[in-house]
Amino acid sequence: MKTFKMGGVHPEENKISNDAAIEVMPVPQQMVVLMNQHLGAPATPVVQKGDKVKVGQLIGEAQAFMCANVHSPVSGTVVKVDTCKDAFGLTKPAVYINVEGDEWMETIDRTPDIKRECTMEPKEIVAKLKEMGIVGLGGATFPAHIKYSIPEGKKAEYLIINAAECEPYLTSDYRVMMEHAEEVCIGVSILRKALGVPNAYIGIESNKPLAIQKMQETAKQFEGIVIEPLKVKYPQGAEKQLINAVTGRKVPSGKLPIDVGCVVSNLGTSFSVYEAIQKNKPLIENILTVTGKKLPSQHNYVVRIGTTYNDIIKHSIGELPATTGKVISGGTMMGKAVVNLDAPTVKGNSSVLVMDEAEARRNPETACIRCGKCMHACPMGLEPYLFSALVKNNRIEEAKEHNILDCIECGCCFFSCPANKPLTDEIRLGKNKVRAMMAAKK
Amino acid sequence: MNLLNISGSPHVHSDESTKKIMWRVNMALVPALLVAIAYFGINALLVSLISVASCVLFQWLIEKYIMKVPTTICDGSAVVTGLLLAFNVPATVDMMWIVIIGALVAIGVAKMAFGGLGKNPFNPAIVGRIFLLISFPVQMTTWPQVGGLFPMDFDVATGATPLGAFKEGALPEGVTFMDAFLGHIGGSLGEVSAIAILIGACYLLWKKIISWHIPVAFIGTAFIFSGILWLVDPASYMDPLMTILTGGIMLGACFMATDMVTTPMAKSGQLIFGFGCGLLTIIIRNWGAYPEGVSFAILLMNCVTPLINRWCKPQRFAC
C-alpha cells in the first residue's frame, strides 16, 4: 500500500459520523455572503442595496488575478453591502441578503439526471471553472481556474485527487464518495481532460474500505481513473505527502506541485466541478460534517454557503452541550478554532466539530527533554524543537536557514511532544516573522 | 454558555508525557532490580531505596529552597537517576551512606545546577558514579559475591568482578557465558544480569521510548572491536562475548547511553554516539587505568552530543 515515507503520526480517527447520510440543511432567513471566501483578493460586489437576486446569481466578481467569483446562495433582496466579522474575528467585505423564497437561476440544471458527456475544450473548461467561482475545497481554497491554467514551460503529468481524508472526525468526502461516486468520476474526467493527462489517481486512506470498493467499481466505467488505497497515516492528504505517496516524486523546497508535473485537487472539488460544468451550478453549497463525541447525533449536511455556524448548530443539534470547550472548522489536526459562531460559513468549510472541554484542554507545558519525537514525527524532515528555541530568542535569520518555511503546519510535532510544547504555534509565529523579515529586506 | 476556547491547531495531543516516559523507564529497570535483590540480598534493595529517596529529596529541596520553582519530583526523572546510580555501585553496607553523596552530586551538580531536567549536558547518574569512583575507590571496588537473599555476614563474601580479575591477569575460574548472561557474577548492583537488562530494554523499544540505534551501535562496536583484538592475541584480550556480557556495557548501552536529554536526536547521530561509546569503552578497558570504561565513555560522548546534533540533521523531505 502506498504512503509517504518520512514522519507522520496516527491520531485517533474518530470517524463517528461515517454512516450519517448527507441531509439538506434548510435555507436560513438572513444570509451574509463574504466577498473573500478564497485565497487571494476579495471579489468586488456587483450588486447594490435593494437589488433582487436569485440563487446562483453573480454577486461578487473576480477582478484581481488571484481571486474567485462569488454567487448568491439564496434568492431575495440585498439589504446592504458592508463588512462582517468572519469566523475567526477578521472583518471582511460582505453582502447581506434578506431571503425570499428559493428562486434559482434558470440556467442551472436542477434535475437529478446524471450527465456524462462533456464536449467542452480544455480552455472552455477552465473559463467555466472561473465563471462558476470554483475553488479548492481541501482547505486552502485556491482558485481552481488558476490551478488548472498550466503556466508556459510547465507540463502536467499526473492529476491526483485527494480523498485521503486523513483528518480525524471529517467524513464529508467519504459521504460524497458513497453517495455521488459517479458524479465525482465525471468531475475527475473533466479535470483530466482540462489538463490533458492520461491518468487521474484518486488517493483514499485504507480505513475507508467501502468507499474504496465503491470508487473502484464506478471508476471501471471511466477511462484513466485509478484508485490508490493509501496507508492510514497522518498527514497522508497533505499535498506534498500525497504526491510523494502516489508518484514517488518530491516537491522541492519553495516550489509548487506543477514543478514536478503534478496537480492535486480535493475530492469535494471534483464534485463541485461536475456540478459547475455539467449542471451549470456555481459553488454555492458546502458539504460539511457536524460531529463531536458529546453531541447527541452526528450529521453530514449539504449547506448553502453563508449559513452561520449558529444556524447549523441550531438545526442539527439544537444547542451546544454545556461542556463545550471548542468549536472547530475543519479537523482536529489542522482545523481552526472558531471565535465567532454568528459568522457565515465560507467556501471550503468542511465541518463544525464540537470538542468537549476536557478534550479541548491543553496539558501544561514542561521542559523539553530533547527526545526528538517532534523531529521524527515531522513529515518534512525539519527540527521543530530547534525552531521553538530560535523563535523564542528572536533568531529569525537562523530559523530561515533551517528551512522553517518548509513547514506545512500539519501539527505532528505538537501532537507528539511529551513536554506539551506548543511547537506548531511557535513555528507559525516564526514563519510570520521570517516572511516579515524577507518583506522588509526587499 | 461558557466562552469557547481558542488556540492554534492541532487541537488534539498524543497524550504522551515526560512523566509517562520516565515512569516507563523506571518500570523497565525493575527486572534488573529484582535480579539484584535475588543475588545480593536485602542490601541491594536498601542501597536502591536510599539512592532513590535521596535523589528525590535533593531535587525537591533544591527546587523549593534554591531555585524557588514548582517541584517536578512527580515526573519520575529523579527516580530514574536514583535507580541508575544505585545500579552503578556495589551492593554493600558502606554504599548505604556513600550513595547519598553520589545522589547529591548527580542531582545537585549534574542536573539542577544546569537548570534541571532537559538542560543537563551530562548523564546525572554517570556523573554521580564517577564522582564516587574517584572519591571512594576502595568502597566502590569492593564487590560482594552473589549470595542469598539475606547474607549472614556482610563483610566476608567479597571478591573480584570478571573485569577486575582479568585486569589483574585472568578471568576467575569457572565463570561461564551463562553465568554472565544471567548475572551470576560479581559486579555493580544492577549491571550483572544481561538478560534482565535486555528485558527492560525490549519494553522500552516496544513503547518507542528508545530506538535500537544507540544500543546496537554501542554493543556492536564493542563486540567487533574487542573481537578483533581477541583474534590478534587471545591471551591478552578478553573474549568478545564475555566483553559485552560483563561490566556495565549492557546497562550503559540500554539505559544510560539512551538517556534522551544527553544523547543525539537524529538516528545518524545516535549511531555515531553508540559507535563512540563502544570504541572508548574497549580502549579504556584494555589500555586505561580502570578495568571498566563504560561510564567514562558515555560521559565523553555526552560532551560531543551538541556537536553531533549540529552535524547530524534529519533528512529533509525535499531540498
HADDOCK unambig.tbl for C-alpha pairs under 7 A between the chains (distance, minus, plus):
assign (segid A and resid 11 and name CA) (segid B and resid 14 and name CA) 6.84 0.50 0.50
assign (segid A and resid 250 and name CA) (segid B and resid 318 and name CA) 6.04 0.50 0.50
assign (segid A and resid 251 and name CA) (segid B and resid 318 and name CA) 6.41 0.50 0.50
assign (segid A and resid 252 and name CA) (segid B and resid 318 and name CA) 4.88 0.50 0.50
assign (segid A and resid 252 and name CA) (segid B and resid 319 and name CA) 5.43 0.50 0.50
assign (segid A and resid 253 and name CA) (segid B and resid 318 and name CA) 5.78 0.50 0.50
assign (segid A and resid 253 and name CA) (segid B and resid 319 and name CA) 5.37 0.50 0.50
assign (segid A and resid 322 and name CA) (segid B and resid 1 and name CA) 6.30 0.50 0.50
assign (segid A and resid 325 and name CA) (segid B and resid 4 and name CA) 5.47 0.50 0.50
assign (segid A and resid 325 and name CA) (segid B and resid 5 and name CA) 5.66 0.50 0.50
assign (segid A and resid 326 and name CA) (segid B and resid 4 and name CA) 5.22 0.50 0.50
assign (segid A and resid 326 and name CA) (segid B and resid 5 and name CA) 5.15 0.50 0.50
assign (segid A and resid 326 and name CA) (segid B and resid 6 and name CA) 6.87 0.50 0.50
assign (segid A and resid 332 and name CA) (segid B and resid 10 and name CA) 5.82 0.50 0.50
assign (segid A and resid 332 and name CA) (segid B and resid 11 and name CA) 4.98 0.50 0.50
assign (segid A and resid 332 and name CA) (segid B and resid 12 and name CA) 6.06 0.50 0.50
assign (segid A and resid 333 and name CA) (segid B and resid 9 and name CA) 5.87 0.50 0.50
assign (segid A and resid 333 and name CA) (segid B and resid 10 and name CA) 4.14 0.50 0.50
assign (segid A and resid 333 and name CA) (segid B and resid 11 and name CA) 5.94 0.50 0.50
assign (segid A and resid 333 and name CA) (segid B and resid 12 and name CA) 6.69 0.50 0.50
assign (segid A and resid 334 and name CA) (segid B and resid 9 and name CA) 5.25 0.50 0.50
assign (segid A and resid 334 and name CA) (segid B and resid 10 and name CA) 5.56 0.50 0.50
assign (segid A and resid 335 and name CA) (segid B and resid 9 and name CA) 6.18 0.50 0.50
assign (segid A and resid 336 and name CA) (segid B and resid 8 and name CA) 6.71 0.50 0.50
assign (segid A and resid 336 and name CA) (segid B and resid 9 and name CA) 6.29 0.50 0.50
assign (segid A and resid 337 and name CA) (segid B and resid 6 and name CA) 5.55 0.50 0.50
assign (segid A and resid 337 and name CA) (segid B and resid 7 and name CA) 6.31 0.50 0.50
assign (segid A and resid 339 and name CA) (segid B and resid 6 and name CA) 6.80 0.50 0.50
assign (segid A and resid 360 and name CA) (segid B and resid 11 and name CA) 6.45 0.50 0.50
assign (segid A and resid 367 and name CA) (segid B and resid 117 and name CA) 6.73 0.50 0.50
assign (segid A and resid 367 and name CA) (segid B and resid 118 and name CA) 6.15 0.50 0.50
assign (segid A and resid 368 and name CA) (segid B and resid 118 and name CA) 5.62 0.50 0.50
assign (segid A and resid 369 and name CA) (segid B and resid 117 and name CA) 6.80 0.50 0.50
assign (segid A and resid 369 and name CA) (segid B and resid 118 and name CA) 4.23 0.50 0.50
assign (segid A and resid 369 and name CA) (segid B and resid 260 and name CA) 6.40 0.50 0.50
assign (segid A and resid 369 and name CA) (segid B and resid 261 and name CA) 5.13 0.50 0.50
assign (segid A and resid 370 and name CA) (segid B and resid 118 and name CA) 6.64 0.50 0.50
assign (segid A and resid 370 and name CA) (segid B and resid 260 and name CA) 5.86 0.50 0.50
assign (segid A and resid 370 and name CA) (segid B and resid 261 and name CA) 5.16 0.50 0.50
assign (segid A and resid 371 and name CA) (segid B and resid 260 and name CA) 4.87 0.50 0.50
assign (segid A and resid 371 and name CA) (segid B and resid 261 and name CA) 6.62 0.50 0.50
assign (segid A and resid 371 and name CA) (segid B and resid 265 and name CA) 6.58 0.50 0.50
assign (segid A and resid 372 and name CA) (segid B and resid 265 and name CA) 5.07 0.50 0.50
assign (segid A and resid 379 and name CA) (segid B and resid 317 and name CA) 6.97 0.50 0.50
assign (segid A and resid 380 and name CA) (segid B and resid 316 and name CA) 5.92 0.50 0.50
assign (segid A and resid 380 and name CA) (segid B and resid 317 and name CA) 4.56 0.50 0.50
assign (segid A and resid 381 and name CA) (segid B and resid 314 and name CA) 5.71 0.50 0.50
assign (segid A and resid 381 and name CA) (segid B and resid 315 and name CA) 5.56 0.50 0.50
assign (segid A and resid 381 and name CA) (segid B and resid 316 and name CA) 4.14 0.50 0.50
assign (segid A and resid 381 and name CA) (segid B and resid 317 and name CA) 5.23 0.50 0.50
assign (segid A and resid 382 and name CA) (segid B and resid 314 and name CA) 6.77 0.50 0.50
assign (segid A and resid 382 and name CA) (segid B and resid 316 and name CA) 6.26 0.50 0.50
assign (segid A and resid 411 and name CA) (segid B and resid 9 and name CA) 6.58 0.50 0.50
assign (segid A and resid 411 and name CA) (segid B and resid 10 and name CA) 5.19 0.50 0.50
assign (segid A and resid 415 and name CA) (segid B and resid 10 and name CA) 6.93 0.50 0.50
assign (segid A and resid 415 and name CA) (segid B and resid 12 and name CA) 6.52 0.50 0.50
assign (segid A and resid 415 and name CA) (segid B and resid 13 and name CA) 4.39 0.50 0.50
assign (segid A and resid 415 and name CA) (segid B and resid 14 and name CA) 5.38 0.50 0.50
assign (segid A and resid 416 and name CA) (segid B and resid 13 and name CA) 6.73 0.50 0.50
assign (segid A and resid 416 and name CA) (segid B and resid 14 and name CA) 5.54 0.50 0.50
assign (segid A and resid 416 and name CA) (segid B and resid 16 and name CA) 6.78 0.50 0.50
assign (segid A and resid 417 and name CA) (segid B and resid 16 and name CA) 6.95 0.50 0.50
assign (segid A and resid 418 and name CA) (segid B and resid 16 and name CA) 4.78 0.50 0.50
assign (segid A and resid 418 and name CA) (segid B and resid 17 and name CA) 3.76 0.50 0.50
assign (segid A and resid 418 and name CA) (segid B and resid 18 and name CA) 5.12 0.50 0.50
assign (segid A and resid 419 and name CA) (segid B and resid 17 and name CA) 5.82 0.50 0.50
assign (segid A and resid 419 and name CA) (segid B and resid 18 and name CA) 5.81 0.50 0.50
assign (segid A and resid 425 and name CA) (segid B and resid 8 and name CA) 6.14 0.50 0.50
